[in-house]
């Protein structure tokens, strides 16, 4: 997944400014944080079910 984001960055390198990359990376980081929170919730659910 992270490799996919990095490939997109490399493909668009000539077309975008640094600010565009910062916005893109901030969105990626936010999505990763959301996934981590979801995984933590799923782990908590699994613990309570066990």
PDB file of N, CA, C, O and CB in Angstrom:
ATOM      1  N   UNK A   1       0.823  -1.199   0.000  1.00  0.00           N
ATOM      2  CA  UNK A   1       0.000   0.000   0.000  1.00  0.00           C
ATOM      3  C   UNK A   1       0.866   1.261   0.000  1.00  0.00           C
ATOM      4  O   UNK A   1       0.643   2.188  -0.779  1.00  0.00           O
ATOM      5  CB  UNK A   1      -0.936  -0.001   1.210  1.00  0.00           C
ATOM      6  N   UNK A   2       1.853   1.271   0.888  1.00  0.00           N
ATOM      7  CA  UNK A   2       2.754   2.422   0.934  1.00  0.00           C
ATOM      8  C   UNK A   2       3.534   2.520  -0.370  1.00  0.00           C
ATOM      9  O   UNK A   2       3.791   3.615  -0.869  1.00  0.00           O
ATOM     10  CB  UNK A   2       3.722   2.318   2.138  1.00  0.00           C
ATOM     11  N   UNK A   3       3.913   1.350  -0.925  1.00  0.00           N
ATOM     12  CA  UNK A   3       4.626   1.359  -2.201  1.00  0.00           C
ATOM     13  C   UNK A   3       3.774   1.998  -3.290  1.00  0.00           C
ATOM     14  O   UNK A   3       4.292   2.702  -4.157  1.00  0.00           O
ATOM     15  CB  UNK A   3       5.022  -0.068  -2.608  1.00  0.00           C
ATOM     16  N   UNK A   4       2.476   1.754  -3.246  1.00  0.00           N
ATOM     17  CA  UNK A   4       1.578   2.363  -4.219  1.00  0.00           C
ATOM     18  C   UNK A   4       1.589   3.878  -4.123  1.00  0.00           C
ATOM     19  O   UNK A   4       1.621   4.575  -5.137  1.00  0.00           O
ATOM     20  CB  UNK A   4       0.169   1.845  -4.027  1.00  0.00           C
ATOM     21  N   UNK A   5       1.562   4.382  -2.895  1.00  0.00           N
ATOM     22  CA  UNK A   5       1.616   5.833  -2.707  1.00  0.00           C
ATOM     23  C   UNK A   5       2.937   6.397  -3.232  1.00  0.00           C
ATOM     24  O   UNK A   5       2.964   7.444  -3.879  1.00  0.00           O
ATOM     25  CB  UNK A   5       1.439   6.191  -1.217  1.00  0.00           C
ATOM     26  N   UNK A   6       4.025   5.690  -2.947  1.00  0.00           N
ATOM     27  CA  UNK A   6       5.326   6.164  -3.409  1.00  0.00           C
ATOM     28  C   UNK A   6       5.415   6.148  -4.928  1.00  0.00           C
ATOM     29  O   UNK A   6       5.996   7.054  -5.525  1.00  0.00           O
ATOM     30  CB  UNK A   6       6.442   5.314  -2.813  1.00  0.00           C
ATOM     31  N   UNK A   7       4.845   5.127  -5.558  1.00  0.00           N
ATOM     32  CA  UNK A   7       4.838   5.075  -7.022  1.00  0.00           C
ATOM     33  C   UNK A   7       4.052   6.229  -7.615  1.00  0.00           C
ATOM     34  O   UNK A   7       4.462   6.813  -8.617  1.00  0.00           O
ATOM     35  CB  UNK A   7       4.257   3.752  -7.505  1.00  0.00           C
ATOM     36  N   UNK A   8       2.919   6.562  -6.999  1.00  0.00           N
ATOM     37  CA  UNK A   8       2.127   7.702  -7.479  1.00  0.00           C
ATOM     38  C   UNK A   8       2.951   8.983  -7.376  1.00  0.00           C
ATOM     39  O   UNK A   8       2.937   9.810  -8.288  1.00  0.00           O
ATOM     40  CB  UNK A   8       0.805   7.840  -6.670  1.00  0.00           C
ATOM     41  N   UNK A   9       3.655   9.142  -6.283  1.00  0.00           N
ATOM     42  CA  UNK A   9       4.485  10.337  -6.108  1.00  0.00           C
ATOM     43  C   UNK A   9       5.544  10.408  -7.204  1.00  0.00           C
ATOM     44  O   UNK A   9       5.763  11.468  -7.790  1.00  0.00           O
ATOM     45  CB  UNK A   9       5.154  10.339  -4.713  1.00  0.00           C
ATOM     46  N   UNK A  10       6.196   9.292  -7.478  1.00  0.00           N
ATOM     47  CA  UNK A  10       7.237   9.298  -8.500  1.00  0.00           C
ATOM     48  C   UNK A  10       6.671   9.576  -9.881  1.00  0.00           C
ATOM     49  O   UNK A  10       7.289  10.286 -10.674  1.00  0.00           O
ATOM     50  CB  UNK A  10       7.974   7.976  -8.505  1.00  0.00           C
ATOM     51  N   UNK A  11       5.504   9.024 -10.174  1.00  0.00           N
ATOM     52  CA  UNK A  11       4.894   9.233 -11.484  1.00  0.00           C
ATOM     53  C   UNK A  11       4.508  10.691 -11.701  1.00  0.00           C
ATOM     54  O   UNK A  11       4.606  11.196 -12.819  1.00  0.00           O
ATOM     55  CB  UNK A  11       3.669   8.346 -11.638  1.00  0.00           C
ATOM     56  N   UNK A  12       4.076  11.365 -10.653  1.00  0.00           N
ATOM     57  CA  UNK A  12       3.602  12.741 -10.786  1.00  0.00           C
ATOM     58  C   UNK A  12       4.675  13.763 -10.430  1.00  0.00           C
ATOM     59  O   UNK A  12       4.386  14.956 -10.328  1.00  0.00           O
ATOM     60  CB  UNK A  12       2.389  12.954  -9.912  1.00  0.00           C
ATOM     61  N   UNK A  13       5.876  13.317 -10.245  1.00  0.00           N
ATOM     62  CA  UNK A  13       6.934  14.198  -9.756  1.00  0.00           C
ATOM     63  C   UNK A  13       7.128  15.424 -10.645  1.00  0.00           C
ATOM     64  O   UNK A  13       7.338  16.524 -10.134  1.00  0.00           O
ATOM     65  CB  UNK A  13       8.236  13.433  -9.653  1.00  0.00           C
ATOM     66  N   UNK A  14       7.064  15.258 -11.945  1.00  0.00           N
ATOM     67  CA  UNK A  14       7.319  16.375 -12.849  1.00  0.00           C
ATOM     68  C   UNK A  14       6.145  17.352 -12.901  1.00  0.00           C
ATOM     69  O   UNK A  14       6.321  18.509 -13.284  1.00  0.00           O
ATOM     70  CB  UNK A  14       7.618  15.854 -14.245  1.00  0.00           C
ATOM     71  N   UNK A  15       4.950  16.899 -12.518  1.00  0.00           N
ATOM     72  CA  UNK A  15       3.751  17.704 -12.700  1.00  0.00           C
ATOM     73  C   UNK A  15       3.335  18.517 -11.475  1.00  0.00           C
ATOM     74  O   UNK A  15       2.582  19.481 -11.616  1.00  0.00           O
ATOM     75  CB  UNK A  15       2.635  16.823 -13.094  1.00  0.00           C
ATOM     76  N   UNK A  16       3.790  18.165 -10.309  1.00  0.00           N
ATOM     77  CA  UNK A  16       3.263  18.779  -9.088  1.00  0.00           C
ATOM     78  C   UNK A  16       4.332  19.545  -8.323  1.00  0.00           C
ATOM     79  O   UNK A  16       5.526  19.271  -8.441  1.00  0.00           O
ATOM     80  CB  UNK A  16       2.657  17.719  -8.191  1.00  0.00           C
ATOM     81  N   UNK A  17       3.877  20.503  -7.544  1.00  0.00           N
ATOM     82  CA  UNK A  17       4.779  21.275  -6.697  1.00  0.00           C
ATOM     83  C   UNK A  17       4.952  20.573  -5.351  1.00  0.00           C
ATOM     84  O   UNK A  17       4.283  19.583  -5.057  1.00  0.00           O
ATOM     85  CB  UNK A  17       4.246  22.716  -6.497  1.00  0.00           C
ATOM     86  N   UNK A  18       5.852  21.102  -4.555  1.00  0.00           N
ATOM     87  CA  UNK A  18       6.102  20.535  -3.230  1.00  0.00           C
ATOM     88  C   UNK A  18       4.848  20.630  -2.363  1.00  0.00           C
ATOM     89  O   UNK A  18       4.563  19.718  -1.587  1.00  0.00           O
ATOM     90  CB  UNK A  18       7.283  21.255  -2.546  1.00  0.00           C
ATOM     91  N   UNK A  19       4.099  21.721  -2.486  1.00  0.00           N
ATOM     92  CA  UNK A  19       2.873  21.875  -1.700  1.00  0.00           C
ATOM     93  C   UNK A  19       1.874  20.771  -2.016  1.00  0.00           C
ATOM     94  O   UNK A  19       1.204  20.257  -1.120  1.00  0.00           O
ATOM     95  CB  UNK A  19       2.238  23.244  -1.961  1.00  0.00           C
ATOM     96  N   UNK A  20       1.775  20.406  -3.302  1.00  0.00           N
ATOM     97  CA  UNK A  20       0.875  19.319  -3.681  1.00  0.00           C
ATOM     98  C   UNK A  20       1.296  18.019  -3.012  1.00  0.00           C
ATOM     99  O   UNK A  20       0.455  17.251  -2.544  1.00  0.00           O
ATOM    100  CB  UNK A  20       0.848  19.147  -5.207  1.00  0.00           C
ATOM    101  N   UNK A  21       2.609  17.777  -2.968  1.00  0.00           N
ATOM    102  CA  UNK A  21       3.102  16.570  -2.313  1.00  0.00           C
ATOM    103  C   UNK A  21       2.802  16.583  -0.822  1.00  0.00           C
ATOM    104  O   UNK A  21       2.452  15.553  -0.246  1.00  0.00           O
ATOM    105  CB  UNK A  21       4.597  16.419  -2.540  1.00  0.00           C
ATOM    106  N   UNK A  22       2.938  17.738  -0.202  1.00  0.00           N
ATOM    107  CA  UNK A  22       2.664  17.835   1.229  1.00  0.00           C
ATOM    108  C   UNK A  22       1.205  17.516   1.519  1.00  0.00           C
ATOM    109  O   UNK A  22       0.907  16.791   2.468  1.00  0.00           O
ATOM    110  CB  UNK A  22       3.015  19.231   1.751  1.00  0.00           C
ATOM    111  N   UNK A  23       0.300  18.045   0.720  1.00  0.00           N
ATOM    112  CA  UNK A  23      -1.124  17.757   0.897  1.00  0.00           C
ATOM    113  C   UNK A  23      -1.373  16.270   0.697  1.00  0.00           C
ATOM    114  O   UNK A  23      -2.093  15.646   1.476  1.00  0.00           O
ATOM    115  CB  UNK A  23      -1.985  18.589  -0.087  1.00  0.00           C
ATOM    116  N   UNK A  24      -0.778  15.702  -0.350  1.00  0.00           N
ATOM    117  CA  UNK A  24      -0.945  14.282  -0.638  1.00  0.00           C
ATOM    118  C   UNK A  24      -0.423  13.430   0.516  1.00  0.00           C
ATOM    119  O   UNK A  24      -1.092  12.493   0.952  1.00  0.00           O
ATOM    120  CB  UNK A  24      -0.223  13.912  -1.941  1.00  0.00           C
ATOM    121  N   UNK A  25       0.764  13.753   1.006  1.00  0.00           N
ATOM    122  CA  UNK A  25       1.348  12.980   2.102  1.00  0.00           C
ATOM    123  C   UNK A  25       0.539  13.132   3.384  1.00  0.00           C
ATOM    124  O   UNK A  25       0.390  12.166   4.132  1.00  0.00           O
ATOM    125  CB  UNK A  25       2.792  13.411   2.345  1.00  0.00           C
ATOM    126  N   UNK A  26       0.016  14.323   3.651  1.00  0.00           N
ATOM    127  CA  UNK A  26      -0.824  14.511   4.831  1.00  0.00           C
ATOM    128  C   UNK A  26      -2.074  13.643   4.750  1.00  0.00           C
ATOM    129  O   UNK A  26      -2.497  13.067   5.753  1.00  0.00           O
ATOM    130  CB  UNK A  26      -1.214  15.987   4.983  1.00  0.00           C
ATOM    131  N   UNK A  27      -2.666  13.546   3.566  1.00  0.00           N
ATOM    132  CA  UNK A  27      -3.834  12.682   3.391  1.00  0.00           C
ATOM    133  C   UNK A  27      -3.461  11.222   3.592  1.00  0.00           C
ATOM    134  O   UNK A  27      -4.209  10.465   4.210  1.00  0.00           O
ATOM    135  CB  UNK A  27      -4.449  12.882   2.002  1.00  0.00           C
ATOM    136  N   UNK A  28      -2.309  10.827   3.072  1.00  0.00           N
ATOM    137  CA  UNK A  28      -1.850   9.447   3.247  1.00  0.00           C
ATOM    138  C   UNK A  28      -1.642   9.130   4.724  1.00  0.00           C
ATOM    139  O   UNK A  28      -2.047   8.071   5.204  1.00  0.00           O
ATOM    140  CB  UNK A  28      -0.547   9.209   2.465  1.00  0.00           C
ATOM    141  N   UNK A  29      -1.012  10.048   5.431  1.00  0.00           N
ATOM    142  CA  UNK A  29      -0.759   9.849   6.856  1.00  0.00           C
ATOM    143  C   UNK A  29      -2.074   9.758   7.618  1.00  0.00           C
ATOM    144  O   UNK A  29      -2.214   8.925   8.514  1.00  0.00           O
ATOM    145  CB  UNK A  29       0.110  10.991   7.420  1.00  0.00           C
ATOM    146  N   UNK A  30      -3.032  10.602   7.274  1.00  0.00           N
ATOM    147  CA  UNK A  30      -4.338  10.560   7.933  1.00  0.00           C
ATOM    148  C   UNK A  30      -5.026   9.223   7.691  1.00  0.00           C
ATOM    149  O   UNK A  30      -5.619   8.655   8.608  1.00  0.00           O
ATOM    150  CB  UNK A  30      -5.228  11.708   7.436  1.00  0.00           C
ATOM    151  N   UNK A  31      -4.951   8.718   6.470  1.00  0.00           N
ATOM    152  CA  UNK A  31      -5.550   7.414   6.168  1.00  0.00           C
ATOM    153  C   UNK A  31      -4.865   6.303   6.946  1.00  0.00           C
ATOM    154  O   UNK A  31      -5.525   5.392   7.446  1.00  0.00           O
ATOM    155  CB  UNK A  31      -5.475   7.122   4.668  1.00  0.00           C
ATOM    156  N   UNK A  32      -3.539   6.376   7.050  1.00  0.00           N
ATOM    157  CA  UNK A  32      -2.820   5.368   7.824  1.00  0.00           C
ATOM    158  C   UNK A  32      -3.221   5.427   9.297  1.00  0.00           C
ATOM    159  O   UNK A  32      -3.381   4.387   9.935  1.00  0.00           O
ATOM    160  CB  UNK A  32      -1.302   5.562   7.679  1.00  0.00           C
ATOM    161  N   UNK A  33      -3.383   6.630   9.840  1.00  0.00           N
ATOM    162  CA  UNK A  33      -3.823   6.767  11.238  1.00  0.00           C
ATOM    163  C   UNK A  33      -5.216   6.173  11.431  1.00  0.00           C
ATOM    164  O   UNK A  33      -5.490   5.522  12.439  1.00  0.00           O
ATOM    165  CB  UNK A  33      -3.818   8.250  11.666  1.00  0.00           C
ATOM    166  N   UNK A  34      -6.093   6.406  10.451  1.00  0.00           N
ATOM    167  CA  UNK A  34      -7.441   5.836  10.534  1.00  0.00           C
ATOM    168  C   UNK A  34      -7.392   4.315  10.496  1.00  0.00           C
ATOM    169  O   UNK A  34      -8.131   3.650  11.222  1.00  0.00           O
ATOM    170  CB  UNK A  34      -8.318   6.362   9.390  1.00  0.00           C
ATOM    171  N   UNK A  35      -6.523   3.762   9.652  1.00  0.00           N
ATOM    172  CA  UNK A  35      -6.393   2.303   9.581  1.00  0.00           C
ATOM    173  C   UNK A  35      -5.846   1.738  10.886  1.00  0.00           C
ATOM    174  O   UNK A  35      -6.297   0.694  11.357  1.00  0.00           O
ATOM    175  CB  UNK A  35      -5.483   1.902   8.413  1.00  0.00           C
ATOM    176  N   UNK A  36      -4.877   2.428  11.464  1.00  0.00           N
ATOM    177  CA  UNK A  36      -4.309   1.981  12.736  1.00  0.00           C
ATOM    178  C   UNK A  36      -5.379   1.998  13.817  1.00  0.00           C
ATOM    179  O   UNK A  36      -5.464   1.067  14.618  1.00  0.00           O
ATOM    180  CB  UNK A  36      -3.114   2.870  13.147  1.00  0.00           C
ATOM    181  N   UNK A  37      -6.196   3.045  13.849  1.00  0.00           N
ATOM    182  CA  UNK A  37      -7.278   3.128  14.831  1.00  0.00           C
ATOM    183  C   UNK A  37      -8.285   2.008  14.618  1.00  0.00           C
ATOM    184  O   UNK A  37      -8.773   1.420  15.583  1.00  0.00           O
ATOM    185  CB  UNK A  37      -7.978   4.491  14.749  1.00  0.00           C
ATOM    186  N   UNK A  38      -8.600   1.709  13.364  1.00  0.00           N
ATOM    187  CA  UNK A  38      -9.528   0.619  13.069  1.00  0.00           C
ATOM    188  C   UNK A  38      -8.964  -0.716  13.529  1.00  0.00           C
ATOM    189  O   UNK A  38      -9.680  -1.522  14.123  1.00  0.00           O
ATOM    190  CB  UNK A  38      -9.839   0.569  11.572  1.00  0.00           C
ATOM    191  N   UNK A  39      -7.692  -0.952  13.259  1.00  0.00           N
ATOM    192  CA  UNK A  39      -7.061  -2.200  13.691  1.00  0.00           C
ATOM    193  C   UNK A  39      -7.075  -2.300  15.210  1.00  0.00           C
ATOM    194  O   UNK A  39      -7.331  -3.374  15.755  1.00  0.00           O
ATOM    195  CB  UNK A  39      -5.616  -2.293  13.163  1.00  0.00           C
ATOM    196  N   UNK A  40      -6.805  -1.196  15.900  1.00  0.00           N
ATOM    197  CA  UNK A  40      -6.836  -1.200  17.364  1.00  0.00           C
ATOM    198  C   UNK A  40      -8.231  -1.546  17.870  1.00  0.00           C
ATOM    199  O   UNK A  40      -8.373  -2.299  18.834  1.00  0.00           O
ATOM    200  CB  UNK A  40      -6.393   0.164  17.918  1.00  0.00           C
ATOM    201  N   UNK A  41      -9.258  -1.001  17.227  1.00  0.00           N
ATOM    202  CA  UNK A  41     -10.640  -1.322  17.614  1.00  0.00           C
ATOM    203  C   UNK A  41     -10.936  -2.798  17.388  1.00  0.00           C
ATOM    204  O   UNK A  41     -11.556  -3.446  18.231  1.00  0.00           O
ATOM    205  CB  UNK A  41     -11.640  -0.456  16.823  1.00  0.00           C
ATOM    206  N   UNK A  42     -10.499  -3.324  16.263  1.00  0.00           N
ATOM    207  CA  UNK A  42     -10.730  -4.742  15.970  1.00  0.00           C
ATOM    208  C   UNK A  42     -10.007  -5.641  16.967  1.00  0.00           C
ATOM    209  O   UNK A  42     -10.530  -6.686  17.356  1.00  0.00           O
ATOM    210  CB  UNK A  42     -10.276  -5.072  14.545  1.00  0.00           C
ATOM    211  N   UNK A  43      -8.819  -5.243  17.378  1.00  0.00           N
ATOM    212  CA  UNK A  43      -8.084  -6.014  18.387  1.00  0.00           C
ATOM    213  C   UNK A  43      -8.836  -5.989  19.712  1.00  0.00           C
ATOM    214  O   UNK A  43      -8.950  -7.017  20.379  1.00  0.00           O
ATOM    215  CB  UNK A  43      -6.651  -5.456  18.572  1.00  0.00           C
ATOM    216  N   UNK A  44      -9.349  -4.821  20.096  1.00  0.00           N
ATOM    217  CA  UNK A  44     -10.132  -4.718  21.331  1.00  0.00           C
ATOM    218  C   UNK A  44     -11.369  -5.601  21.275  1.00  0.00           C
ATOM    219  O   UNK A  44     -11.703  -6.271  22.252  1.00  0.00           O
ATOM    220  CB  UNK A  44     -10.541  -3.267  21.586  1.00  0.00           C
ATOM    221  N   UNK A  45     -12.047  -5.602  20.135  1.00  0.00           N
ATOM    222  CA  UNK A  45     -13.233  -6.455  19.976  1.00  0.00           C
ATOM    223  C   UNK A  45     -12.851  -7.920  20.094  1.00  0.00           C
ATOM    224  O   UNK A  45     -13.546  -8.697  20.747  1.00  0.00           O
ATOM    225  CB  UNK A  45     -13.920  -6.193  18.621  1.00  0.00           C
ATOM    226  N   UNK A  46     -11.749  -8.297  19.462  1.00  0.00           N
ATOM    227  CA  UNK A  46     -11.306  -9.688  19.520  1.00  0.00           C
ATOM    228  C   UNK A  46     -10.964 -10.088  20.952  1.00  0.00           C
ATOM    229  O   UNK A  46     -11.242 -11.216  21.362  1.00  0.00           O
ATOM    230  CB  UNK A  46     -10.091  -9.904  18.603  1.00  0.00           C
ATOM    231  N   UNK A  47     -10.371  -9.188  21.708  1.00  0.00           N
ATOM    232  CA  UNK A  47     -10.024  -9.490  23.101  1.00  0.00           C
ATOM    233  C   UNK A  47     -11.278  -9.673  23.951  1.00  0.00           C
ATOM    234  O   UNK A  47     -11.332 -10.572  24.791  1.00  0.00           O
ATOM    235  CB  UNK A  47      -9.148  -8.372  23.690  1.00  0.00           C
ATOM    236  N   UNK A  48     -12.273  -8.836  23.741  1.00  0.00           N
ATOM    237  CA  UNK A  48     -13.484  -8.952  24.554  1.00  0.00           C
ATOM    238  C   UNK A  48     -14.297 -10.183  24.172  1.00  0.00           C
ATOM    239  O   UNK A  48     -15.006 -10.741  25.009  1.00  0.00           O
ATOM    240  CB  UNK A  48     -14.343  -7.697  24.408  1.00  0.00           C
ATOM    241  N   UNK A  49     -14.199 -10.612  22.912  1.00  0.00           N
ATOM    242  CA  UNK A  49     -14.924 -11.804  22.465  1.00  0.00           C
ATOM    243  C   UNK A  49     -14.246 -13.081  22.934  1.00  0.00           C
ATOM    244  O   UNK A  49     -14.896 -14.119  23.058  1.00  0.00           O
ATOM    245  CB  UNK A  49     -15.044 -11.813  20.947  1.00  0.00           C
ATOM    246  N   UNK A  50     -12.935 -13.016  23.197  1.00  0.00           N
ATOM    247  CA  UNK A  50     -12.175 -14.223  23.568  1.00  0.00           C
ATOM    248  C   UNK A  50     -12.436 -14.649  24.992  1.00  0.00           C
ATOM    249  O   UNK A  50     -11.874 -15.643  25.452  1.00  0.00           O
ATOM    250  CB  UNK A  50     -10.694 -13.991  23.381  1.00  0.00           C
TER     251      UNK A  50
END
